[in-house]
């Protein structure tokens, strides 16, 4: 499997915002699926899986003063409910994606047919979990978070050396992140350090859904992640979460960035015909200074250069001095490709271009005749 699955992929992190209620989770999926379809983007909705019965030590299950434990217990959903949510994502035409926090959860991802796995920032050095995830062969995304370069190097090598499709997101693990926290230049750093993988942006900002993705896309990020939530049943939405109407702005900004950046960055663009014709109109044509006979070998002293460039006329782009005239040319007339012999005349593509470009001489002559007749 190739890394294409990550290309231009939005990862919508539902996390535990279902709050242990399957109906709320399904509504989040439904509401965001509508925005995804409207904007014609590719998106994954990402869930979080934990084998809660074993994930929290039995002696600490009642510790309401430990936020992580309390939230995990409060948002617990049975496996069958999580399966329903995965199926809802798939039925909506989106990529299914899960962050598994333990080995049993990885098995459930395989059982439910999940498309992509995500490594939580806190787990990028969890060797046991990484081995289990790699054993599935499924594509994997990780976020750099607060990891140092050595640990990121090891993580990238671990998955890519096993032939597992792998993407790496630049991420600042501050919830929420201020604009000044974003460090978007790290996208350049990661792309330079790991040119063989897809690099993306996972962000927790809360002030902007427009500018940062323009910058990130322009820098080469090709997968984008944010937490998502909805206004529903009076449940407060965390400031770093994206609501459907904000996602709409985000997707539209992405489409604008893609439009403005254009095609591939590893090949010269195809120049539009209108642009070529515009530039051809600014090029000087080659004109005879005096009457020149057939067989004459041209020198710089025989010609001058002026606009306009006429159809079929050679220009300063081609003239080399040393061309031989195959027919006579009158003073102040343009030197046509049909009237000379030169090495470049044997380039069929160039001859076709010269024949097609420039001012139409027949039209110009007709207009001059009309003006002369009118004056008379």
N, C-alpha and C positions, 0 to 999 in steps of 0.2 A: 504494500500500500504506500502511495506517495504522500508528500507533504501538501498536495493540492487541497486536501480537506480543510486546511487552515487558511487558504487564500481568501482574503476579504470576508472573513468570518467574524460576526459579532457574537460574543459570548455574554448572554444575559444571565447573571448570577442570581437565581431565585433564593439560594441559600436556605435559611430557616424562616423566611418571611411568610410561609404558609401557616406558621404558628400552630402546627399540629392539627390543622383543619384541612381535610382534603378538598372541601368546597372552595376555600380561599385559594389554595394552590392551583386548582383547575381554573379559577377565574383569572389569576395572574397570567397563566399560560394563554388563555383565550384572549385577554386584552392585549397582550404584547404580540401575539400572532397576527392580530389585525393590523397593527402598526408595521410589522415586518412585511406583510404582504403589500400594504399600500405603498411602501417605499422600495419594493423589489430588491431587498437585501437578503443575504444569507445569514442565518442566525441559528445559534444553539441556545437552548435554555438549560442552564446547569443547576442540578440539584446537589444536595449534600447527603451522603449516606454514612450512618454510624450504626454499628451493632450495639445499640444502647445498653442492652442487658449485660454485656461484657466490657463495653468501652469504659464505663465508670466503675471503679472499684466498689464492691458492695458496702464497704464501711463508710463510704462518702456519698452515697446516693441521696441522702437527706440534707446535705450541706447547702442550704439556700444562700449562704454567705459567699459561696464560690460562684462567681457569675457564669463561668463556662459550664459548670455542672448544672446549675439551675436552668440555664437557657436550653441545654441539651435535653433535659428532662421535660421542660415545658413544651418543647416543640416536637416531641417524639411522635413519629407516624409509623404505623405497622408496615411491614414489607409490602403487603398487597396494595396499600394506598400509594406507596412510592412507585410500585409497578404501574398503577393507573396513571400516575403523573408522567412517567416516562412514555407510556403509550399515547397520552394526550399530546405530548410534544411531537412525537413521531407522526401522529395523525394530522397535526397542523402543518406538516411539511417542513419541520425544522430538525436540526441536528440534535440528537440526544447526547447529553454530556453530564458527567457526575464527578464530584470530588469525593472519593472514598477515603475514610479516615482510619480504616482498619482492614484486615485481610478478608474477613467475612463479607464486608461491603464490596470488596473487589469481586468476589465470587458472585454476589448479587448483580453487579454490573454486567458480568458475562451472561448470567441467567436471563436478565431482562433485555439483552441485546443492545446495550448502550454503545454508541458510536465512538465516543472520545472520553478519555479519563483526564482529570486535572489533579495535579499535585498541589496540595495546600502549601502556602509559603512556609508554614511551620514544619512541614514534613520533608523538605527537600534533602535532608540528611538522615531520614528514617530508612536505614538499609533494609530492614525487614519488609516494610511496606513497598519500597521501590522494587525489590526483587519480585514481590507478588504481582505488582502492576506490570512489570516487564514480561512476566510469564504469560500474560494474556495476548501479547502481540498487538494490542490496541494502540491507536495513536494517543500521544500524551502531550499535554500542555503544562508548563510550569511557569510560575512567576518568580522573578529574581528577588523581590522583597528586600529584606535586609541582609541577604547573603553576600559573602565576600567573593572575589573573583575565583579563588581556588575552589570553593565549593560549587560555584556555577560551572566551572570547567569540568569538574568531576561528574556533575549531573548530566551535562550535555553529552559527554563522552560515554557515560553509562548507557544511555538509550540509543544514541546514534550508532555506536559500535555494534549494537545488536540488531541494527536495521529497522528500528522502530521509528515510525514517523513522529517527529518531535518539534514542538514550537516553544519559544521562550518569550515571555512578556516582561518588558520593563515595568516595574511596579514599585510604588512607594507605599509602604504599609502604615499609612497614617489615616485614621478614620474620623473626620473627613480630612482631605488634603486641601491646603490653600494653593492658589495658582503658583506661588513662589516655591512650593514644595515639589512641583511636578518633575523637574530635572529631565526634560524631554531630550536633551542632548545624549542621554544614556542610550537612546535608540540607536544613534550613530555608533556609540561604543560597542553595543552588542552586535550590530550588523557587521561591523569591522572585525570583531573577535570571532564571530561564528557565522561566516558567510554562507555556510551550507544548510542553514536552517531558517525557518520562518521566525521573524521577530515581530512582536506585537506590543500593545500597551494595555495594561490593566490599571485602571485609575479609580480613585475614591474622591475625586474633586466634587464640589457641590455648587460652584458659582457659574459654570460654563458647560454648554453642550455643543459648542460651535467651534471656537478657535483652536482648542487643543487637538481636535481630530484633524483639522486642516494641517496643522504643523506635523502631527504624528504621521499622517499619510504621506505628506511631502518628504519626510525623513525616511520613509520606507517601511513603516509599520504596516502589517497586513492582517493582523487579527486584533480585536478590540474588546475589552471586557469592562463591564460595570455591573454593580448590584442593582437589582430591580425590585419595585414594590408598587402597590396601588393604594389609593385612598379608598378604604373599604371598612365598614363597620366600626368607624371611629378609632382604628388602630393607628397610632402615630407612625409616620414614615421617617426613618433615619435620614439625616440631611445628605448623606453620601449615596443614597439610593436614587435611582432614576425612575420616574413615573412615565406612563405611556406617552403623554404629551411632550415630555422632555426627550424621550427616545425618538420621537418624530423629528425634532430639531436636530438631534445627533445624526440620524440616518440621512437627513437631507444635506447636512454639512458634509458628510462622507461622500455622497453622490456628487456634490459640487467639487470637492477636492479631487475625486477621481476624474471628473470631466476636465478640470483645469490641468491636471498633471498629464493627462493623455495616455499614450501608449507605453510600450516597454522602455525601460531605462538602459537596456543593454544593446540597443540597435538604433541606427539612424531612423528618424521618422520618415514617413512617406510625405513628400511635399505636395500639398494640394495644387491642382491645376490652376486655380484662381491666383494662388500666390506666385506660381511660376510665371504666369502671364503678366502679372503686375511688375515683377522684377525685370522680365525681358523688355518691358516698355521703357525701362530706364537705362538700358545698355546702349552704347554707341555702335553704330554700324560703320563698316569700312567703305569709303567712297574713293573713286578715282580722281586724282588731281588734274589729269589731262587725258586726252584720248590715248588709249593703250591698245596695241595690236594683239591679235591672237599669237600665241607662242611666247609672249613677253614673260620674263621671270620677274615677279614683283619684288620691290624693295620698299623700305619705309618711306623713301622719298617719293614713291609713286602714289601714295594714298594719304587720305586724312580721315579722321574719325569724328562722327557727329551723330546726333539723334535727329530723326527717329531711326530705329532699326526696322528694316522692311522684311516682309515675308520672304524667306529664301536667301536673305543676305547674310554674309558672314559678318561676325562682330569682332570686337577687340578680344573676346574670349578665345576665338579660334586663330585669328591672324598671327602668322609667325614670321612673315617675310620669306620669300623663296618659293611661293606658290607660282604655278605656271598657268597663264590664261589659255583656255581652250577656245575662246572666241573674243573678239574685240570688245572693248568697253569704252563708252564715251565719257568725256570729262563730267564730273559731278554726278555720275550714276553709281549706284551701289554695286559692289562686287557680289554677284550671286554664286551660291555654291555650285550651280549648274555650269558656271563659266570658268571654273578653275580646276586644276588638278593638284592635289596635295594628299599627303598620307592620311589626314583625318577624313578625307572624302570617302575613304573605304570603310569608315565606321558607320554602319547602317543606322544605328540608333541615333547617332549625332546628326546625320543627314536628315533623318525624319524630324528631329527636333528643330533644326534650322529651317526646314521647309514649312513647318507649322507655326513658328513663332513670329512675333513682330507685326507691324502695320501691314494691312493688305494693300499691296501696291496697286492692284486693279481698281479697288474702291477709291484710293487716294487720287489716281489719275482721272477717274470719272468726276470726282468732286472738283478737281482743278479745271477740267474741261467745262463744267457747268459754270464755274466762277468766271472763266474767260469769256464764255458766250454771253453771260449776263452783263459783264463789263462792256462788251462790244455793243 
